[in-house]
Amino acid sequence: MAVSRSQAHTFKKHNQASIQLLAGLGVAGDAHQGKTVQHRSRVAADPTQPNLRQVHLIHSELHEALRAAGFAVSAGQMGENITTQGIDLLALPTAARLFLGNAAVIEITGLRNPCHQLDRFQPGLMAAVLGRDEQGNLIRKAGVMGIVIASGEVRPDDPISVELPPLPHYRLDRV
């Protein structure tokens, strides 16, 4: 549906006509691009850890649900690089691969862990992207994170196909 990036460490990312994914690095020109972690809190903890959060993806269906709950959100406003439609991102297993456009490939590494910046954007938004299952386990709904396996240009409305990893599949956890 949309592709976005920001050169600065800002919460929102700006929609683009296209983005370039770079293998092993992330989104060209995005503040979170790099082989090692770029998110400020993770850099402070250990700047040498690998960057498992090179690309942030959110399903447009989340935006629709949030708008129905009274929030004003659109593509890129929650910090995502790629806004998808029709793919249940949260149900994918770890190491699922997304093939985007003609060449780009992203491997899903885990769930985005929602942070307090969501409430700075709109009060109550963090609670709206968290939930509990029947057993009381925390459910994170703020999208998934991935690493770039193959470089390529990605545009809005590009096709996306999913390849599941070999069995056994492992549920996504926060990264």
Backbone as a chain_set.jsonl record, in Angstrom:
{"seq": "MAVSRSQAHTFKKHNQASIQLLAGLGVAGDAHQGKTVQHRSRVAADPTQPNLRQVHLIHSELHEALRAAGFAVSAGQMGENITTQGIDLLALPTAARLFLGNAAVIEITGLRNPCHQLDRFQPGLMAAVLGRDEQGNLIRKAGVMGIVIASGEVRPDDPISVELPPLPHYRLDRV", "coords": {"N": [[0.823, -1.2, 0.0], [1.972, 1.226, 0.776], [5.199, 2.839, 0.925], [7.829, 3.93, 3.01], [10.191, 6.191, 4.568], [12.705, 7.652, 6.731], [15.298, 9.894, 7.192], [16.12, 10.836, 9.599], [16.061, 10.088, 13.137], [13.137, 9.875, 13.742], [9.724, 9.559, 14.845], [7.634, 9.258, 12.955], [7.562, 8.234, 9.51], [8.245, 9.282, 6.175], [6.127, 9.046, 3.379], [6.984, 7.602, 0.244], [7.669, 7.517, -3.32], [9.057, 5.3, -4.028], [11.201, 2.905, -2.395], [14.541, 1.836, -1.74], [15.694, -1.285, -0.989], [18.418, -2.621, 0.74], [20.547, -5.32, 0.755], [21.342, -6.894, 3.766], [21.444, -4.492, 5.109], [19.144, -2.741, 5.127], [16.708, -0.162, 4.621], [17.593, 2.088, 2.179], [18.822, 5.259, 2.955], [17.358, 5.505, 5.284], [17.095, 6.098, 8.792], [17.382, 3.817, 10.335], [18.93, 2.063, 8.976], [21.51, -0.325, 8.659], [24.122, -2.687, 9.564], [24.482, -3.286, 12.218], [22.585, -2.67, 15.248], [20.393, 0.137, 15.134], [18.396, 1.451, 16.433], [17.865, 3.7, 18.988], [17.596, 3.004, 21.786], [18.507, 0.4, 21.801], [21.068, 0.654, 20.81], [22.214, 2.029, 22.916], [22.214, 0.016, 24.833], [23.772, -2.089, 23.688], [25.825, -1.535, 21.21], [26.921, -3.265, 19.335], [25.325, -5.374, 18.643], [23.54, -7.415, 16.249], [21.52, -5.98, 13.638], [18.358, -6.647, 13.709], [16.162, -5.36, 13.025], [15.859, -4.016, 10.57], [13.914, -3.378, 8.701], [10.617, -2.234, 9.04], [7.384, -3.445, 9.065], [3.915, -2.934, 8.631], [0.569, -4.02, 8.624], [-2.053, -2.795, 6.627], [-4.574, -3.239, 7.522], [-4.436, -3.002, 10.275], [-4.215, -0.229, 10.577], [-6.766, 0.457, 9.637], [-8.412, -0.718, 11.62], [-7.58, 0.756, 13.834], [-8.351, 3.326, 13.064], [-11.117, 2.935, 13.067], [-11.443, 2.724, 15.767], [-11.147, 5.285, 16.542], [-8.693, 6.566, 16.221], [-6.397, 8.638, 14.424], [-4.667, 7.577, 11.955], [-2.253, 6.794, 9.441], [-0.433, 5.416, 6.649], [2.994, 5.044, 7.376], [2.967, 6.674, 9.601], [3.253, 5.363, 12.01], [5.827, 4.68, 12.101], [6.555, 2.734, 10.276], [8.202, 1.148, 7.491], [7.14, -0.227, 5.343], [3.888, -0.652, 4.263], [1.538, -3.065, 4.197], [-1.074, -5.0, 2.538], [-3.615, -7.378, 2.976], [-2.051, -9.467, 3.909], [-1.48, -11.51, 6.615], [0.52, -10.461, 8.662], [1.231, -10.753, 11.38], [0.737, -13.396, 11.92], [2.664, -14.815, 10.662], [5.462, -17.103, 10.711], [8.643, -16.989, 12.427], [11.411, -16.262, 10.364], [10.022, -16.418, 7.993], [9.763, -15.497, 4.574], [9.405, -12.582, 2.632], [8.702, -11.713, -0.614], [9.159, -8.987, -2.518], [8.033, -6.801, -5.021], [10.137, -6.842, -7.916], [12.603, -7.944, -7.1], [13.393, -7.688, -4.363], [13.855, -9.129, -1.117], [12.704, -9.869, 2.07], [13.395, -11.116, 5.275], [11.495, -12.191, 7.942], [12.008, -11.292, 11.259], [10.875, -10.871, 13.76], [8.451, -9.533, 16.128], [7.395, -6.135, 16.313], [8.076, -4.305, 19.16], [5.873, -2.447, 20.826], [6.233, 0.976, 21.867], [6.456, 3.751, 24.21], [6.42, 5.99, 22.58], [4.288, 5.818, 20.873], [2.102, 6.703, 22.364], [2.827, 9.344, 22.671], [2.437, 10.245, 20.125], [-0.34, 9.773, 19.71], [-2.497, 9.842, 22.359], [-3.244, 6.876, 24.15], [-2.759, 5.154, 22.067], [-0.742, 3.209, 22.298], [-1.837, 1.286, 24.07], [-3.874, 0.458, 22.425], [-2.609, -1.069, 20.495], [-1.814, -3.258, 21.8], [-2.712, -6.334, 23.335], [-4.413, -9.085, 24.964], [-4.335, -12.641, 25.036], [-6.462, -15.589, 25.423], [-5.184, -16.92, 27.487], [-3.996, -14.922, 28.843], [-1.633, -13.99, 27.837], [0.565, -11.537, 26.463], [-0.226, -9.77, 23.515], [1.223, -8.446, 20.731], [0.547, -6.008, 18.373], [1.649, -4.204, 16.626], [2.958, -4.545, 14.202], [5.642, -6.103, 12.244], [9.15, -6.948, 12.194], [12.061, -7.042, 10.097], [14.858, -8.355, 8.187], [16.896, -7.456, 5.388], [17.304, -9.609, 2.766], [17.7, -9.818, 0.017], [18.525, -7.29, -2.249], [16.585, -4.587, -3.675], [14.22, -2.509, -5.464], [11.276, -1.133, -4.082], [7.881, -0.424, -4.446], [4.737, 1.323, -3.847], [1.879, -0.747, -4.152], [3.267, -2.837, -5.311], [3.577, -6.351, -5.976], [3.455, -8.839, -3.377], [4.78, -11.793, -2.213], [4.678, -14.695, -0.119], [6.934, -16.858, 1.503], [7.117, -19.649, 3.417], [9.232, -20.799, 6.091], [11.149, -23.893, 6.424], [9.582, -26.586, 8.255], [10.109, -27.21, 11.765], [7.782, -24.542, 12.468], [8.254, -21.406, 14.091], [6.76, -19.296, 16.431], [6.409, -15.758, 16.171], [8.339, -13.516, 18.124], [9.067, -10.683, 20.196], [11.458, -8.378, 18.906]], "CA": [[0.0, 0.0, 0.0], [2.825, 2.412, 0.87], [6.588, 2.661, 1.359], [8.189, 5.135, 3.75], [11.507, 6.215, 5.204], [13.093, 8.911, 7.351], [16.742, 9.957, 7.426], [16.331, 11.176, 11.006], [15.415, 9.215, 14.124], [11.836, 10.429, 14.075], [8.707, 8.526, 14.997], [6.958, 9.092, 11.673], [8.364, 8.121, 8.297], [7.594, 9.968, 5.076], [5.774, 8.205, 2.237], [7.845, 7.785, -0.926], [7.244, 6.848, -4.554], [9.725, 3.998, -3.96], [12.349, 2.798, -1.499], [15.529, 0.846, -2.153], [16.136, -2.17, 0.076], [19.813, -3.016, 0.559], [20.811, -6.586, 1.444], [22.149, -6.83, 4.974], [21.486, -3.144, 5.672], [17.83, -2.162, 5.363], [16.163, 0.795, 3.664], [18.552, 3.146, 1.836], [18.415, 6.593, 3.379], [16.561, 5.462, 6.509], [17.916, 6.18, 9.999], [17.568, 2.493, 10.941], [19.756, 1.259, 8.078], [22.816, -0.707, 9.184], [24.344, -4.097, 9.937], [24.278, -3.371, 13.663], [21.374, -1.967, 15.682], [20.328, 1.587, 14.946], [17.397, 2.002, 17.343], [18.621, 4.367, 20.045], [17.616, 2.267, 23.054], [19.315, -0.808, 21.627], [22.458, 1.114, 20.673], [22.659, 2.349, 24.273], [22.428, -1.242, 25.553], [24.89, -2.81, 23.078], [25.87, -1.097, 19.813], [27.499, -4.276, 18.446], [24.369, -6.443, 18.329], [23.079, -7.352, 14.854], [20.293, -5.232, 13.401], [17.253, -7.511, 13.306], [15.043, -4.435, 12.824], [16.227, -3.191, 9.415], [12.691, -2.968, 8.005], [9.408, -2.363, 9.849], [6.193, -3.622, 8.238], [2.604, -2.931, 9.293], [-0.542, -4.345, 7.74], [-3.002, -1.677, 6.541], [-5.762, -3.611, 8.289], [-4.268, -2.428, 11.611], [-4.593, 1.183, 10.466], [-8.221, 0.512, 9.517], [-8.977, -1.011, 12.936], [-7.286, 1.889, 14.709], [-9.231, 4.437, 12.649], [-12.459, 2.592, 13.551], [-11.428, 2.95, 17.216], [-11.056, 6.71, 16.791], [-7.347, 7.106, 16.035], [-6.103, 9.164, 13.093], [-3.384, 7.003, 11.535], [-2.116, 6.419, 8.039], [0.838, 4.772, 6.319], [4.231, 5.713, 7.774], [2.837, 7.451, 10.832], [3.654, 4.569, 13.169], [7.242, 4.372, 11.937], [6.81, 1.598, 9.389], [8.769, 1.368, 6.156], [6.289, -0.845, 4.329], [2.518, -0.901, 4.686], [1.027, -4.144, 3.348], [-2.512, -5.26, 2.572], [-4.012, -8.736, 2.652], [-1.122, -10.461, 4.456], [-1.544, -11.541, 8.076], [1.926, -10.393, 9.082], [1.405, -11.211, 12.761], [0.606, -14.855, 11.967], [3.82, -15.444, 10.006], [6.48, -17.617, 11.626], [9.999, -16.463, 12.32], [12.169, -16.659, 9.171], [9.218, -16.352, 6.756], [10.339, -14.539, 3.629], [8.498, -11.82, 1.788], [9.286, -11.333, -1.897], [8.5, -7.72, -2.833], [8.411, -6.269, -6.323], [10.858, -7.73, -8.832], [13.844, -8.547, -6.62], [13.659, -7.554, -2.925], [13.422, -10.194, -0.216], [12.831, -9.571, 3.497], [13.155, -12.243, 6.179], [10.859, -11.707, 9.163], [12.791, -11.642, 12.451], [10.066, -10.834, 14.976], [7.419, -8.532, 16.314], [7.766, -4.819, 16.841], [7.667, -4.113, 20.54], [5.37, -1.082, 20.913], [6.87, 1.781, 22.909], [5.73, 4.932, 24.684], [6.311, 7.003, 21.53], [2.945, 5.726, 20.303], [1.221, 7.57, 23.148], [3.183, 10.732, 22.372], [1.806, 10.529, 18.839], [-1.766, 9.888, 20.032], [-2.762, 9.189, 23.649], [-4.0, 5.631, 24.114], [-2.417, 4.33, 20.909], [0.042, 2.034, 22.71], [-2.781, 0.282, 24.587], [-4.68, -0.034, 21.305], [-1.845, -2.043, 19.706], [-1.493, -4.37, 22.693], [-3.885, -7.08, 23.754], [-4.165, -10.317, 25.722], [-5.066, -13.803, 24.537], [-7.282, -16.27, 26.426], [-4.335, -17.319, 28.608], [-3.438, -13.717, 29.449], [-0.351, -13.633, 27.223], [0.577, -10.268, 25.743], [-0.26, -9.814, 22.059], [1.738, -7.22, 20.128], [-0.11, -5.867, 17.076], [2.226, -3.029, 15.955], [3.733, -4.899, 13.021], [6.763, -7.033, 12.314], [10.455, -6.444, 11.798], [12.763, -7.976, 9.242], [16.159, -8.026, 7.614], [16.868, -7.533, 3.926], [18.081, -10.735, 2.244], [18.058, -9.472, -1.368], [18.268, -5.88, -2.572], [15.634, -4.292, -4.734], [13.352, -1.356, -5.313], [9.906, -1.479, -3.693], [6.937, 0.684, -4.683], [3.356, 1.008, -3.468], [1.137, -1.646, -5.039], [4.068, -3.979, -5.787], [3.118, -7.635, -5.439], [4.213, -9.451, -2.286], [4.477, -13.206, -1.992], [5.208, -15.202, 1.142], [7.509, -18.2, 1.522], [7.296, -20.09, 4.796], [10.466, -21.565, 6.297], [10.904, -25.319, 6.679], [9.061, -26.948, 9.572], [8.975, -26.655, 12.493], [7.642, -23.086, 12.473], [8.359, -20.787, 15.412], [5.964, -18.072, 16.557], [7.167, -14.522, 16.29], [8.515, -12.913, 19.435], [9.56, -9.325, 20.022], [12.894, -8.187, 18.632]], "C": [[0.862, 1.256, 0.0], [4.229, 1.986, 1.275], [7.048, 3.994, 1.937], [9.595, 5.027, 4.3], [11.702, 7.589, 5.847], [14.59, 8.862, 7.615], [17.065, 10.245, 8.882], [15.632, 10.157, 11.895], [14.131, 9.885, 14.603], [10.834, 9.291, 14.175], [8.039, 8.222, 13.663], [7.974, 8.937, 10.549], [7.546, 8.713, 7.146], [7.34, 9.005, 3.916], [6.613, 8.598, 1.032], [7.206, 7.119, -2.143], [7.869, 5.464, -4.638], [10.788, 4.071, -2.87], [13.261, 1.722, -2.054], [15.908, 0.031, -0.926], [17.536, -2.658, -0.262], [20.114, -4.25, 1.399], [21.747, -6.375, 2.626], [22.151, -5.483, 5.669], [20.108, -2.577, 6.019], [17.419, -1.225, 4.252], [17.181, 1.903, 3.426], [17.989, 4.495, 2.271], [17.555, 6.631, 4.618], [17.493, 5.438, 7.72], [18.197, 4.812, 10.621], [18.373, 1.543, 10.055], [21.083, 0.934, 8.756], [22.901, -2.18, 9.523], [24.139, -4.312, 11.429], [23.1, -2.48, 14.047], [21.503, -0.467, 15.509], [19.281, 2.239, 15.848], [18.116, 2.484, 18.597], [18.714, 3.561, 21.337], [18.489, 1.025, 22.957], [20.787, -0.478, 21.44], [23.029, 1.404, 22.055], [22.974, 1.083, 25.061], [23.633, -1.999, 25.022], [24.953, -2.467, 21.593], [26.42, -2.133, 18.84], [26.505, -5.365, 18.053], [23.857, -6.299, 16.896], [21.741, -6.625, 14.76], [19.229, -6.166, 12.846], [16.015, -6.697, 12.991], [15.359, -3.478, 11.67], [15.0, -2.616, 8.714], [11.502, -3.24, 8.921], [8.213, -2.423, 8.899], [4.944, -3.61, 9.108], [1.562, -3.246, 8.229], [-1.566, -3.203, 7.789], [-4.284, -1.975, 7.315], [-5.664, -3.115, 9.738], [-4.665, -0.956, 11.591], [-6.116, 1.325, 10.41], [-8.895, 0.277, 10.869], [-8.748, 0.151, 13.905], [-8.155, 3.101, 14.352], [-10.668, 4.18, 13.147], [-12.579, 2.812, 15.058], [-11.221, 4.424, 17.566], [-9.679, 7.333, 16.653], [-7.178, 7.586, 14.597], [-4.72, 8.68, 12.693], [-3.419, 6.686, 10.048], [-0.704, 5.876, 7.831], [2.035, 5.648, 6.694], [4.155, 6.413, 9.105], [3.198, 6.68, 12.09], [5.086, 4.059, 13.003], [7.559, 3.239, 10.994], [7.398, 2.05, 8.06], [7.856, 0.858, 5.061], [4.928, -1.126, 4.949], [1.918, -1.893, 3.693], [-0.5, -4.192, 3.412], [-2.739, -6.719, 2.212], [-3.061, -9.827, 3.13], [-1.204, -10.388, 5.973], [-0.118, -11.608, 8.618], [2.148, -11.003, 10.462], [1.322, -12.732, 12.899], [1.787, -15.566, 11.308], [4.779, -16.012, 11.045], [7.8, -16.873, 11.443], [10.664, -17.07, 11.09], [11.303, -16.801, 7.916], [9.853, -15.29, 5.867], [9.244, -13.896, 2.802], [9.267, -11.403, 0.545], [8.494, -10.124, -2.382], [8.988, -7.213, -4.183], [9.141, -7.307, -7.15], [12.024, -8.473, -8.204], [14.012, -8.588, -5.103], [13.094, -8.733, -2.133], [13.718, -9.754, 1.217], [12.566, -10.851, 4.27], [12.632, -11.682, 7.496], [11.642, -12.224, 10.377], [11.967, -11.632, 13.722], [9.063, -9.714, 14.974], [8.015, -7.206, 16.761], [7.244, -4.761, 18.267], [7.179, -2.666, 20.678], [6.02, -0.323, 22.065], [6.038, 3.024, 23.196], [5.606, 6.036, 23.63], [4.933, 6.971, 20.863], [1.982, 6.652, 21.039], [1.569, 9.042, 22.974], [2.541, 11.171, 21.056], [0.303, 10.736, 19.026], [-2.015, 9.142, 21.339], [-3.654, 7.96, 23.493], [-3.623, 4.696, 22.984], [-1.623, 3.083, 21.312], [-0.885, 0.923, 23.231], [-3.595, -0.329, 23.454], [-3.942, -1.061, 20.454], [-1.301, -3.173, 20.578], [-2.798, -5.051, 23.074], [-3.458, -8.278, 24.582], [-4.953, -11.451, 25.087], [-5.836, -14.458, 25.69], [-6.482, -16.676, 27.659], [-3.695, -16.116, 29.305], [-2.094, -13.305, 28.887], [-0.486, -12.346, 26.416], [0.604, -10.494, 24.232], [0.192, -8.453, 21.552], [1.201, -7.132, 18.704], [0.509, -4.77, 16.222], [3.143, -3.378, 14.797], [4.881, -5.842, 13.301], [8.029, -6.341, 11.83], [11.135, -7.492, 10.935], [14.123, -7.46, 8.822], [16.06, -8.196, 6.099], [17.829, -8.624, 3.476], [18.565, -10.44, 0.826], [17.626, -8.035, -1.64], [17.216, -5.742, -3.659], [14.807, -3.063, -4.423], [11.938, -1.838, -5.004], [9.049, -0.226, -3.833], [5.568, 0.31, -4.112], [2.705, 0.155, -4.553], [1.989, -2.724, -5.694], [3.475, -5.271, -5.231], [4.047, -8.102, -4.317], [3.801, -10.913, -2.216], [5.224, -13.676, -0.752], [5.749, -16.608, 0.946], [7.756, -18.562, 2.982], [8.596, -20.867, 4.925], [10.133, -23.045, 6.475], [10.334, -25.527, 8.092], [10.198, -27.381, 10.477], [8.973, -25.131, 12.416], [7.684, -22.584, 13.904], [7.581, -19.474, 15.408], [6.888, -16.867, 16.689], [7.206, -14.069, 17.743], [9.057, -11.519, 19.202], [11.05, -9.318, 19.744], [13.242, -6.741, 18.902]], "O": [[0.544, 2.233, -0.678], [4.43, 0.932, 1.878], [6.701, 5.056, 1.421], [10.128, 3.932, 4.478], [10.981, 8.545, 5.559], [15.093, 7.899, 8.195], [18.161, 9.934, 9.35], [14.724, 9.451, 11.454], [14.055, 10.392, 15.722], [11.064, 8.198, 13.658], [7.897, 7.059, 13.287], [9.094, 9.441, 10.627], [6.317, 8.652, 7.146], [8.225, 8.245, 3.522], [6.915, 9.773, 0.823], [6.322, 6.272, -2.013], [7.296, 4.556, -5.24], [11.218, 5.154, -2.474], [12.815, 0.81, -2.75], [16.388, 0.582, 0.065], [17.812, -3.057, -1.393], [19.954, -4.226, 2.619], [22.805, -5.759, 2.499], [22.788, -5.331, 6.711], [19.929, -1.997, 7.09], [17.734, -1.453, 3.084], [17.589, 2.584, 4.367], [16.837, 4.826, 1.992], [17.059, 7.698, 4.981], [18.559, 4.825, 7.673], [19.166, 4.67, 11.367], [18.482, 0.354, 10.355], [21.709, 1.808, 9.356], [21.885, -2.84, 9.743], [23.685, -5.372, 11.859], [22.672, -1.635, 13.261], [22.569, 0.117, 15.707], [19.284, 3.459, 16.008], [18.893, 1.739, 19.195], [19.792, 3.447, 21.92], [19.139, 0.644, 23.93], [21.657, -1.241, 21.862], [24.18, 1.074, 22.341], [23.902, 1.074, 25.871], [24.439, -2.503, 25.804], [24.214, -3.045, 20.796], [26.391, -1.907, 17.63], [26.819, -6.201, 17.205], [23.751, -5.184, 16.386], [20.937, -6.656, 15.691], [19.204, -6.442, 11.647], [14.949, -7.249, 12.723], [15.149, -2.27, 11.785], [15.041, -1.5, 8.196], [11.383, -4.318, 9.503], [8.05, -1.559, 8.037], [4.919, -4.203, 10.187], [1.661, -2.798, 7.087], [-1.903, -2.709, 8.865], [-4.997, -1.055, 7.715], [-6.687, -2.837, 10.364], [-5.371, -0.488, 12.485], [-6.687, 2.204, 11.056], [-9.837, 0.984, 11.226], [-9.626, 0.484, 14.701], [-8.634, 3.811, 15.236], [-11.346, 5.104, 13.594], [-13.671, 3.057, 15.571], [-11.13, 4.778, 18.741], [-9.511, 8.518, 16.941], [-7.747, 7.011, 13.669], [-3.715, 9.296, 13.048], [-4.461, 6.358, 9.48], [0.114, 5.886, 8.75], [2.079, 6.835, 6.371], [5.192, 6.721, 9.692], [3.427, 7.286, 13.137], [5.502, 3.122, 13.684], [8.711, 2.813, 10.908], [7.142, 3.152, 7.575], [7.798, 1.435, 3.975], [4.821, -1.746, 6.007], [1.805, -1.603, 2.502], [-1.128, -3.516, 4.228], [-2.141, -7.239, 1.27], [-3.246, -10.996, 2.79], [-1.017, -9.319, 6.554], [0.377, -12.675, 8.981], [3.143, -11.693, 10.685], [1.789, -13.29, 13.892], [1.895, -16.789, 11.388], [4.898, -15.465, 12.141], [8.027, -16.215, 10.428], [10.495, -18.257, 10.81], [11.792, -17.254, 6.881], [10.41, -14.307, 6.356], [8.305, -14.545, 2.341], [10.345, -10.816, 0.634], [7.293, -10.227, -2.63], [10.187, -7.194, -4.46], [8.822, -8.495, -7.103], [12.413, -9.528, -8.705], [14.72, -9.461, -4.602], [12.02, -9.255, -2.431], [14.828, -9.326, 1.535], [11.627, -11.586, 3.964], [13.252, -10.802, 8.093], [11.902, -13.42, 10.506], [12.319, -12.319, 14.681], [8.85, -9.037, 13.969], [9.007, -7.165, 17.489], [6.1, -5.127, 18.536], [7.996, -1.745, 20.651], [6.321, -0.901, 23.109], [5.051, 3.305, 22.516], [4.769, 6.928, 23.774], [4.469, 7.988, 20.347], [1.146, 7.308, 20.418], [0.699, 9.902, 23.113], [2.152, 12.329, 20.9], [-0.26, 11.731, 18.569], [-1.771, 7.938, 21.419], [-4.674, 7.993, 22.804], [-4.104, 3.564, 22.933], [-1.813, 2.016, 20.729], [-0.727, -0.242, 22.867], [-3.965, -1.502, 23.515], [-4.581, -1.849, 19.756], [-0.441, -3.944, 20.151], [-3.852, -4.418, 23.128], [-2.274, -8.457, 24.864], [-6.09, -11.264, 24.653], [-5.854, -13.934, 26.804], [-7.035, -16.767, 28.755], [-2.933, -16.285, 30.257], [-1.47, -12.374, 29.395], [-1.507, -12.098, 25.775], [1.373, -11.318, 23.737], [-0.391, -7.428, 21.903], [1.37, -8.061, 17.914], [-0.05, -4.428, 15.18], [4.018, -2.588, 14.444], [5.073, -6.314, 14.422], [7.989, -5.309, 11.161], [10.829, -8.681, 11.026], [14.487, -6.309, 9.062], [15.249, -8.974, 5.597], [19.024, -8.569, 3.767], [19.697, -10.768, 0.47], [16.514, -7.627, -1.305], [16.988, -6.656, -4.453], [14.705, -2.633, -3.274], [11.461, -2.816, -5.58], [9.425, 0.866, -3.407], [5.271, -0.868, -3.915], [2.972, 0.339, -5.741], [1.494, -3.459, -6.549], [2.928, -5.277, -4.128], [5.242, -7.808, -4.306], [2.613, -11.229, -2.166], [6.262, -13.127, -0.385], [5.113, -17.447, 0.307], [8.499, -17.882, 3.69], [9.021, -21.525, 3.975], [8.97, -23.406, 6.656], [10.583, -24.73, 8.997], [11.195, -27.894, 9.969], [10.028, -24.504, 12.313], [7.209, -23.254, 14.821], [7.725, -18.651, 14.503], [7.986, -16.95, 17.239], [6.237, -14.219, 18.487], [9.474, -11.209, 18.086], [11.803, -10.136, 20.271], [14.396, -6.344, 18.74]]}, "num_chains": 1, "name": "protein.A"}
